[in-house]
Amino acid sequence: MVARKFLLHHNQSLFDLHYDTEDGLEVLKFQIFSLTSVPPDDQKIIGGEDRVITQDSDLNSVCEKLQLVTVNSDEENVKQDGSSSSISNSDEELARMLQAEEEALFFQQFRANDNSRQQFEDRVRPYVTQALMYEDPTRQQAARKMVPVDELEEKALVSLAKEGNFKPSKAEQDHAFLLQLLFWFKQSFRWVNAPPCDGCGSGTINCGMTNGLPSEIQYGGSRVELYRCSSCSRVTRFPRYNDPLKLVETRRGRCGEWANCFTLYCRAFGYDTRLILDFTDHVWTECFSHSLGRWMHLDPCEGVYDKPLLYEKGWNKNLSYVIAFDQNGVHDVTKRYTRKWHEVLTRRIITTEEIVSDVLHDITKERRRGLTSQALSVLEDVDRSEAEKLERDLHSPDGSSMSLPGRQSGAKEWRISRSEISSDDNDSLSYSSCPVRTCVDDHVSKTYNSFSVLISHIVDSGRSKSETLETLEKIKGILADLSNSSFKMRKTSIKSESSVLEVFGPPVMPAIENLLASLSLKIELSTDGELSICLAGDPVKTCLALPVALDALDDIIDNLGYIQSLDKGSLSLPLLKVNRISSGSVLASGEELPFGIVTSAFDGTRKTKWEEPNGAKGSWVLYKVADSQMHDIEAYEFMSANDAPERDPMDWLFEGSNDGGSSWHVLDKQNSQFFEKRFYRRAFKISLVGHPSNLFRFRFLAVRDAQVTSRLQVGSIDLYAKSSKV
């Protein structure tokens, strides 16, 4: 360990920083965030001689004085003496790329032949007709019928609520629903390497091609692949259908079928949608997001969105032409998908850029013939805005902290043959430098507290352990019924003769009402005496809290199984969970997108987890308490995640700080810990007292088996404070 002290200058203020070189630059940035409230992503740290600090080693060669500049603010970059400075290390590289672009455009003139326009147009024209299929009302209706709309709407609103947005605009709701549609489609559509045998279901081997039958050609299946069964020798046909109406039915294929069908789904729900053709053999979708104010990339095969550099940076594709098709025209969007335009130009050898522009302009003009002048004006404004953005972003930074994976869809041998596997065998979207995220988890603490009150009331009522288990199982049944009902109209009725009514006896009735209130639910009594439970407020709050309550009930029931005698002496962790800290901000050494982000460890549900793709041999989580309140920690809990026990944390340190991370106290240290099963919670009591903190850090030193995984994952993390705040 090497300790250094820095003097940080920011907005006419000076801050002392104590830096442990083992912690790394990201921890230092979080310390700066604690002192200055400038998030790590918005920090530009400058050392001596205008040196921008971008990695750990930069700090080893600078003096003790640092300057913090807020990115995107109106401040100028400033030297340590206060004078202005322009820091740019990319001018020479930009000039080189621009020169290469000019040379590539010059040589295009000599490559183009007399038939080059026709060659390019012949490649594009069939997809113009394809795009018009998505406007057919019959096809759209067939697509909508297949989608569990209520379920996706609920997931969309929950995803926004987990970001703290409980009152989203229509544009935000539409954007969130589109993402859920993408995730649903990824799970419901099937990739076909080789279809199973139609006769016995065994594996098959490709044995050639044939022409389509009339029933296949009707849906664009003029090309049919043939596969011979390895067991019974029967030949199975695999038509490559082009009609998305048929694909809604079959729900299988490769990237062409996936993008074709998903694009129809997007149009069926009213999104401005494009089919995207990559001349190097891939197809995907774009939709216009009014929430983002721009076109957004969506790849249904990969389940990836808004990552246009996926192909160039992750798959190592050598792109040439990327063309967008919709009912209103055709557009060259290649510049959205590259940061190496000077290299792409050398591969655009079918014809000249001028001819490409002319062909697409002519087709677009054909498609817009007959539109009103007002409609034309709107479309032209959108085109102009997009063109300007493509030019503006062409040489922008590509987000070096974002790791983009190689191709995941398709057989591994096929992906290798196409050279579309990442060089570092990365298989996920991940951040090595995460943003600070806020935990929207106050409902988790309220739910835990309400169960603690309920269990205490049950014990006070004198019910036996078996009676308590029966009571909890009945409550679980009621909540499960509510969970399975429509989120907008959640309601379950309890018949007067039902044994469930016993649960609502006078001794525990107030505690049950308190539990339901924490879930935004209430009890109603109808005029005919029937009891029902229904929504009491915002349905989204119930959507958030119900899964937490059901998982908490499973934990309580499981813990009761280990208790010999249910009495007041048993009313503590892990059975009761009180004073859980919530609503803090959190930062991690890394995370996987979109489902393995660090706040997933704080949302109280089993379905989610924090996953650190490179965390097996060392990773960390920093938790900053809301409003900088100081807490003495009494205990914390970890829960193992849903799979891969080799990724479970095994050795770790838990530390606290009360000075913004300048100094740390070790609150707990664990070695060789073992989680017996999946979703297994373990509580760890803190013996050290007298160190109230508002910043906490877990340093994970090893996972259960680092020989077989590079990852660390944690299902949940819960911090419990002593009963009184300091």
Disulfide bonds with the S-S distance in Angstrom:
none
